[in-house]
Amino acid sequence: MPIIEVDEELKDILPSFLENRRKDIGLLNDAFAVKDYSTIEKIGHRVSGSSGGYGFDELGKIAKNIELECKNGNFEKVGDLIKNFEAFMQDIQVKFI
């Protein structure tokens, strides 16, 4: 289970960030079910851009790969990455530093 070290200054806004990522899981799964790869690519781009600022570098990498695999048309890989995104969010623990 990954432990993510997050700056104490983000303690008040982190719950919102995490809730939005959990919502993204539903959006990603819904979009994948209807083959809406444009939406998946946009979510991947957004999450990859914001995750690092919260200390979630691994999530940012997963999201960036989702974005890139959509662009490359490798949609089977996209499905696997969405599962990785979901598993990451289920397994994390946050430690404020």
N, C-alpha and C positions, 0 to 999 in steps of 0.2 A: 504494500500500500504506500504510494508516494506521499511524502510529507513536503508540502510546499511552504517555503519560508517567505512570508509576506511582511513588508514594512508596516510597523505599528501605525503609521500615519494613515494607512488605507483601511483601518479597522471598521470605520463607519460606512465606507462605500463598497467594501468587498461583498457583503451579502447581496447587494443589488447586482454586482457583476456576476456572481455565481448563479443567481436566480435567472438572469438573462441567458447564461450558457445552458442552463437546464431547459429553458424554453427553446433554445436553438436546437437541442436534440430532437424535440418534437417537430420543429420546422424542417429540419434536415430529413428526418424519416418520412414525413408527409411528402416533401418535394421528391425524394427518391422514389417513393411509391408511384408517383405519376410522371416520373422521368423529367422533372423540372430542373434540369442541370444548371440553368442560368441562376435560379434562386440559390441552389447549393453553392455555386461558385461565389456568389455575392456574400453569403454567410461565411464561407471559408475565408474570404478576403477580409471581412470585417473582424472576425475573431482573431485571425492571425495578426492583424494590426494592433489590436487592443490587449492581447494576452500578456505580452512581455512587460508592459507597464505595471502589471499586477504581480509579476514574478512567475507567471504560468508559461514559461518558455516551451515546455513540452506540448502543452495544449496548442500554443501558437504554431508549432511545427506540424502537428496533426492537421490543423486548420489550413495551413499553407499548402500542405500536400493535397487536401481536399480540393482547394482552389485549382492547383496545377493539374491534377488528374482530370478535373472537369474540362479544363482548357484543352487537354490532350485527348479527350474522348475516351479515356480509360475508365468506363463507368463501373465495371466490376470492382476495380480497385477502390473507387469512390465509396461503394457500399461497405467494403472492409474498413475503410478509414472512418466512416460514420460510426461503425461499431466501436472502433478504437476511441473515438471522441466520447462516446457514451460510457464506455468502460472507465476511461480516465476520470470522468466527472463523478462516477459512482465510487471510485476508490480513493479519492484524494482526502488528505487531512491537511489543515492549515495550521501553521505555527507562526505566530507574530513575533517579529524580532525588532 
